């Protein structure tokens, strides 16, 4: 019995659980520090695994970052998903509040994500484009199901382009806000809301 004193019981994580653990650590580190200041060794140490095991899951740091971004994009889509039966106009403020809270809490990761598209890194660029396309589809689906905007969505061939432009506008506003704009989060929210409603106005 004495030989067992101090032993710690560890539960082996499944492949899926381990991957999720690593991505959770990555999401926290990329939200706290710029991309270039996050080290794979740091991720492995916090997760309690070897660097080799981390590279088994993610061959490069860029692959790891892309996977973190994809996971976070999925979470953001879930958090801002429209609630069936509630008008888009009523949900817009709450959805933007959630979005801006996330942007503020994950400022470094948000900036790195949007810089990656311009930098031309293919692994992150693909994730970036998929995330924007998913946001676009989510907004268009909510508009199509909305009593106020549904008929308009069917009649306007320019609506998809308008929503895409609004997403680009919102991204630019958020990046500028993170650089130190004097606007409060509520002011940024209202600016983005007015912009979307302006786009939707016939």
Secondary structure, 3 states (H helix, E strand, C coil): CHHHCCCCCCCCCCHHHHHHHHHHHHHHHHHHCCHHHCCHHHHHHHHCCCHHHHHHHCCCHHHHHHHHHHHHHHHHHHHCCCCCCCCHHHHHHHHHHHHHHHHHHCHHHHHHHHHHHHHCCHHHHHHHHHHHHHHHHHHHHHHHCCCCCHHHHHHCCCHHHHHHHHHHHHHHHHHHHHCCCCCCHHHHHHHHHHHHHHHHCC
